[in-house]
């Protein structure tokens, strides 16, 4: 489901006929930017229940309780931000180059970034700066989760069964690839809205701090404005529990692990 519509602004001219004039207001039609998908407004099920797996093992205690969340309509990138796009951001702005491109230890350990692959090894600050540069923003945790799993509380973007007929639907640890794949890979694993790679490949930063869900009695020192939430899991992570759509990965915003990537969002207005 590729939305390749442009944002058009229709301005009607001031017309004069036989001494009569008619002024018409400027009309702005909110339609999605190129290569973004519209996620409609409405309620969805966020988090997990005990039925999704053993709590503390397959299901994180911080994913409870499952609850309904209302999200306004918004747009989200069809694909993860590529290395090519992020390089253009670096060349244009002079933003500090992530360590994955110059840290000797990481260069020896990980393959070089590929233009068509997702940008990896970015901090939350890198991700936020890039999204602002392209006149977008990071999605909230709720927006990201709705875009990934739809409204019915499914565990993965494609449903509740991890593999169907033995088909691996995401670039996870089980796929055995050991690094990222092109951002348009794994069509079989797209979300209900048609968004690619919201499971595996790279986990993606959200704008939200890591906090307890409404109605939760869980107390953690990590809760508060200390860590940002990443979602979706990465190429090196197991499908259970980390790649599940409800999984919450809390990380200090400065941490630029090679499994960390970017997907931007934009308000519908």
C-alpha positions as CSV (number, residue, x, y, z in Angstrom):
1,X,0.0,0.0,0.0
2,X,2.1,2.8,-1.3
3,X,0.7,6.3,-0.9
4,X,2.5,8.4,-3.4
5,X,0.3,11.5,-3.2
6,X,1.6,15.0,-3.1
7,X,0.5,17.9,-0.9
8,X,-1.2,20.3,-3.2
9,X,-2.3,23.9,-2.3
10,X,-5.0,25.3,-4.5
11,X,-5.0,29.1,-4.6
12,X,-7.9,30.7,-6.5
13,X,-7.2,34.1,-8.0
14,X,-9.0,37.3,-7.2
15,X,-11.5,37.7,-10.1
16,X,-13.2,40.9,-11.3
17,X,-16.1,40.9,-13.7
18,X,-18.0,44.1,-14.7
19,X,-17.1,45.9,-11.5
20,X,-17.9,42.9,-9.4
21,X,-15.2,41.0,-7.4
22,X,-15.1,37.6,-5.8
23,X,-12.4,36.5,-3.3
24,X,-12.0,32.8,-2.7
25,X,-10.1,31.5,0.4
26,X,-7.0,29.4,-0.1
27,X,-7.8,25.7,0.3
28,X,-5.3,23.3,1.7
29,X,-5.8,19.6,1.2
30,X,-4.0,17.4,3.7
31,X,-2.7,14.4,1.8
32,X,0.3,12.2,2.5
33,X,3.8,13.1,1.5
34,X,5.6,10.8,-0.9
35,X,6.4,7.3,0.5
36,X,4.4,7.7,3.6
37,X,1.3,5.8,4.8
38,X,-1.8,7.2,6.4
39,X,-2.7,5.6,9.7
40,X,-6.4,6.5,10.4
41,X,-7.6,8.0,13.7
42,X,-9.3,5.7,16.2
43,X,-8.8,3.3,19.0
44,X,-6.4,0.3,19.1
45,X,-5.3,-2.3,21.6
46,X,-1.9,-1.4,23.1
47,X,0.2,-3.8,25.2
48,X,-0.3,-7.4,25.9
49,X,-2.3,-9.9,28.0
50,X,-1.4,-13.0,29.9
51,X,-2.8,-15.0,27.0
52,X,0.0,-13.8,24.7
53,X,2.6,-15.9,26.5
54,X,4.3,-16.5,29.8
55,X,4.6,-13.1,31.6
56,X,8.3,-12.4,32.3
57,X,9.4,-14.6,29.5
58,X,7.4,-14.2,26.3
59,X,5.6,-11.1,27.5
60,X,7.2,-8.3,29.4
61,X,5.6,-7.2,32.7
62,X,5.9,-3.6,31.4
63,X,3.5,-4.5,28.5
64,X,0.6,-5.0,31.0
65,X,-2.2,-4.2,31.2
66,X,-3.4,-4.2,27.6
67,X,-5.5,-1.1,27.2
68,X,-7.3,0.9,24.5
69,X,-5.6,4.0,23.2
70,X,-7.0,6.6,20.9
71,X,-4.6,7.9,18.3
72,X,-5.3,10.8,15.9
73,X,-4.7,10.2,12.3
74,X,-1.1,10.6,11.2
75,X,1.4,9.5,8.5
76,X,4.4,7.2,8.9
77,X,7.2,6.3,6.6
78,X,6.6,3.3,4.5
79,X,10.2,2.3,4.9
80,X,12.9,2.7,7.5
81,X,15.3,5.6,6.8
82,X,18.1,4.3,4.6
83,X,21.8,4.8,5.0
84,X,21.7,6.8,1.7
85,X,19.1,9.3,3.1
86,X,21.0,9.7,6.4
87,X,24.3,10.3,4.5
88,X,22.6,13.1,2.6
89,X,21.5,14.6,6.0
90,X,25.1,14.4,7.2
91,X,26.5,16.0,4.1
92,X,24.0,18.8,4.1
93,X,24.0,19.7,7.8
94,X,27.4,18.7,9.1
95,X,25.8,16.7,11.9
96,X,28.2,14.5,13.7
97,X,28.8,11.2,11.9
98,X,27.6,8.1,13.9
99,X,30.3,5.8,15.3
100,X,29.3,3.0,13.0
101,X,31.1,4.8,10.2
102,X,34.3,5.6,12.0
103,X,34.7,3.5,15.2
104,X,37.4,1.0,14.3
105,X,36.0,-1.7,16.6
106,X,32.6,-1.4,15.0
107,X,34.0,-1.2,11.4
108,X,35.7,-4.5,12.1
109,X,32.6,-6.1,13.6
110,X,29.8,-4.9,11.3
111,X,29.4,-4.7,7.5
112,X,29.6,-1.2,6.0
113,X,26.3,0.6,5.7
114,X,24.5,-0.1,2.3
115,X,22.5,2.6,0.5
116,X,19.3,0.6,0.3
117,X,19.6,-0.8,3.9
118,X,18.2,1.0,6.9
119,X,20.5,3.4,8.7
120,X,21.8,1.8,11.8
121,X,23.9,2.8,14.8
122,X,22.0,6.0,15.5
123,X,21.2,7.6,18.8
124,X,17.8,9.1,19.7
125,X,19.3,12.6,19.1
126,X,20.5,11.5,15.6
127,X,17.0,10.2,14.8
128,X,15.2,13.2,16.1
129,X,17.5,15.6,14.2
130,X,17.1,13.7,11.0
131,X,13.3,13.6,11.2
132,X,13.2,17.4,11.9
133,X,15.5,17.9,8.9
134,X,13.0,16.2,6.6
135,X,10.2,18.2,8.2
136,X,8.8,15.2,10.0
137,X,9.1,13.9,13.6
138,X,9.6,10.7,15.5
139,X,6.4,8.7,16.1
140,X,5.1,8.3,19.6
141,X,5.2,4.8,21.1
142,X,1.4,4.5,20.6
143,X,1.6,5.7,17.0
144,X,4.4,3.3,16.2
145,X,2.6,0.3,17.8
146,X,-0.7,1.0,16.0
147,X,1.0,1.3,12.7
148,X,2.8,-2.0,13.3
149,X,0.0,-4.2,14.6
150,X,-3.3,-2.5,13.7
151,X,-6.2,-2.4,16.1
152,X,-6.8,-6.0,17.1
153,X,-3.8,-6.6,19.4
154,X,-2.0,-9.1,17.2
155,X,1.5,-10.0,18.3
156,X,3.4,-9.3,15.0
157,X,2.5,-7.1,12.1
158,X,1.3,-10.1,10.1
159,X,-0.7,-11.8,12.8
160,X,-0.4,-14.1,15.9
161,X,1.4,-17.0,14.2
162,X,5.2,-16.4,14.1
163,X,5.8,-18.5,11.0
164,X,3.2,-19.8,8.5
165,X,4.2,-22.9,6.6
166,X,7.8,-22.4,7.8
167,X,8.0,-18.9,6.2
168,X,10.1,-16.4,8.1
169,X,8.5,-13.0,7.7
170,X,11.1,-10.7,9.1
171,X,14.8,-10.2,9.3
172,X,15.3,-11.5,12.9
173,X,17.8,-13.8,14.6
174,X,15.9,-16.8,13.3
175,X,16.5,-15.7,9.7
176,X,20.2,-16.2,10.2
177,X,21.3,-13.3,8.0
178,X,23.3,-11.6,10.6
179,X,22.9,-8.0,9.3
180,X,20.3,-5.6,7.8
181,X,18.5,-6.2,4.6
182,X,17.0,-3.7,2.1
183,X,14.2,-1.6,3.5
184,X,11.7,-3.0,1.0
185,X,12.4,-6.6,2.0
186,X,9.9,-9.1,3.5
187,X,6.7,-8.1,1.8
188,X,5.1,-11.1,3.6
189,X,5.7,-9.4,6.9
190,X,4.1,-6.0,6.2
191,X,1.8,-4.4,8.8
192,X,-2.0,-4.2,8.4
193,X,-1.5,-0.8,6.8
194,X,1.2,-2.0,4.5
195,X,4.2,-0.6,6.3
196,X,7.5,-2.6,5.8
197,X,9.9,-4.0,8.4
198,X,8.2,-3.0,11.6
199,X,9.5,-6.3,12.9
200,X,13.2,-7.0,12.7
201,X,15.9,-5.3,10.5
202,X,16.5,-2.4,12.9
203,X,14.6,-1.4,16.0
204,X,13.2,2.1,15.7
205,X,13.3,5.1,18.1
206,X,10.1,6.7,19.3
207,X,9.6,10.1,20.9
208,X,8.3,8.7,24.2
209,X,10.0,8.3,27.6
210,X,9.8,4.8,29.2
211,X,7.0,4.9,31.7
212,X,4.5,2.5,33.2
213,X,1.2,2.0,31.4
214,X,-2.0,3.6,32.8
215,X,-3.5,1.1,35.3
216,X,-0.1,-0.6,36.0
217,X,1.1,-1.1,39.5
218,X,4.6,-1.9,38.3
219,X,7.4,0.2,39.8
220,X,10.8,0.4,38.1
221,X,13.8,2.7,38.7
222,X,14.0,3.0,34.9
223,X,10.6,4.6,34.6
224,X,10.6,8.4,34.1
225,X,12.5,10.7,31.8
226,X,15.6,8.6,31.7
227,X,15.2,6.2,28.8
228,X,13.5,6.4,25.4
229,X,11.4,3.5,23.9
230,X,12.5,1.7,20.8
231,X,10.2,-0.7,19.0
232,X,10.3,-3.6,16.6
233,X,13.4,-5.5,17.4
234,X,16.4,-5.8,15.1
235,X,18.3,-8.4,12.9
236,X,20.1,-9.8,15.9
237,X,17.0,-10.2,18.1
238,X,14.8,-13.2,18.7
239,X,11.2,-13.0,17.5
240,X,10.1,-13.8,21.0
241,X,10.0,-11.6,22.9
242,X,11.9,-8.7,21.4
243,X,10.5,-8.5,17.9
244,X,6.8,-8.6,19.1
245,X,5.0,-5.3,18.4
246,X,4.2,-4.7,22.0
247,X,7.7,-5.2,23.3
248,X,9.2,-2.1,24.9
249,X,13.0,-1.6,24.6
250,X,14.1,1.1,27.0
251,X,17.5,2.8,26.2
252,X,19.3,5.9,27.1
253,X,18.8,8.4,24.2
254,X,22.6,8.8,23.7
255,X,23.1,5.1,23.0
256,X,23.9,4.5,19.3
257,X,23.9,0.7,19.1
258,X,24.2,-0.8,15.6
259,X,20.7,-2.2,15.9
260,X,19.1,1.2,16.4
261,X,17.4,2.9,13.4
262,X,14.9,5.5,12.3
263,X,11.4,5.8,10.9
264,X,9.7,9.2,10.8
265,X,6.1,10.3,11.2
266,X,4.1,13.4,10.4
267,X,0.9,15.0,11.6
268,X,-2.1,14.6,9.3
269,X,-2.9,18.4,9.3
